[in-house]
Amino acid sequence: MDKRESQTQRMSWLLGGLLGLTLIVSACSGSGQTPSPVAIVQATNAPSTTPTRQPTPTPTSTPTHTPTSLPTETPTGTPTATATSTPTPTPIPIPDPFAEFTVDGLTARTYGEGELQVEEVLNVTNAFTRTLITYPSDSLTIYGFMNVPKGEGPFPVVLVLHGYVDPARYNTLTYTTGYADALARAGYLVIHPNFRNWPPSDSGLENYRVGQAVDVLDLIGLVQKQGGQAGPLVKADPERIGLWGHSMGGGISQRVLTVSDDVDAAVLYGAMSGDEALNHKRILYFTNGARGLWDVAPPEEALQRISPINYLDRITAAVSIHHGSLDDQVPLTWSEDLCGRLQALEKPVECFTYPDQPHTFVGEGDQLFVQRVREFFDRTLKGAGG
């Protein structure tokens, strides 16, 4: 073996020893890792070769497990009870038990349903024909008489309203018949109703004597509807209507005047008051407490709305007032007070006091009264000169 071969062989052994030492050292290390294999290269005659290093494998990192968060259940809160406000109940209006008796209540009504009819002829004179008539009022049948003048007409109409007479002694041709006859002879068509509760008329509600005022208002409505038309009122002029009222009839007239503007003229003769409180006290007085206008007094506020004395400003008719100085039934001061009130309101009014005359006039005083009434109606219903 030549010298070169000997050197090569020694080099191979040296490398082999080094490799073995390396393996021993690696086995004794505490890394616990598997050593990377080292390729053993056999030396050749070629110059010594540097061994090829194997790439160190990059450890695959174990993926970190990101826990999937479970959806958090949003707790459903117990709903807070919203306080529901209890609605304030709409108050139910309490009906006014006095409304139908008030001046406003009467004004809101309609009148004149049905028809006036002639039942029979009672009397025929050289100046007029008297008939028994009926007409409806508040579903009641109201009786009365009618004087129709001779001639073609049309004639102004005057409604004659009687005063209080005990119904047990009342008859259709009562004490006011003479006044009705005088007006018929003067050329007026006269209707004289028997109020409800005076026979033979039906009985019905008459609180505060409002029912009797309704009887008159219905009669006015019928005159307006039937006046000038074929039938019993063919000779009646529906545009010229007057009232004549004595005592109770005079008080009823005042209520009618404050409700209706269809009346052109009114005569108030020894009339009761338009103040129902005064009427109540007076009736108690001359009946010795046997009766009044009510058993239980209405509230003061209601009585004010019922009493026509508080509504005189609504009167559109001309008024003629007559009262006797010796009237022991209705105080003269009541007519004097009414006259003053109407004058203060600048209403067309004339006022007469009759010396020494009682509640129902007699003699010359009565004749003067009849004359003045005719003159008044001639001016107001027929025009100047009659």
Secondary structure, 3 states (H helix, E strand, C coil): CCHHHHHHHHHHHHHHHHHHHHHHHHHHCCCCCCCCCCCCCCCCCCCCCCCCCCCCCCCCCCCCCCCCCCCCCCCCCCCCCCCCCCCCCCCCCCCCCCHHHCHHHHHCCCCCCCCCEEEEEEEECCCEEEEEEEEEECCEEEEEEEEEECCCCCEEEEEEECCCCCCCCCCCCCCCHHHHHHHHHCCCEEEEECCCCCCCCCCCCCHHHHHHHHHHHHHHHHHHHHCCCCCCCCCEEEEEEEEEEECHHHHHHHHHHHHCCCCCEEEEECCCCCCHHHHHHHHHHHCCCCCCCCCCCCCHHHHHHHCHHHHHHHCCCEEEEEEECCCCCCCHHHHHHHHHHHHHCCCCEEEEEECCCCCCCCHHHHHHHHHHHHHHHHHHHHCCCC
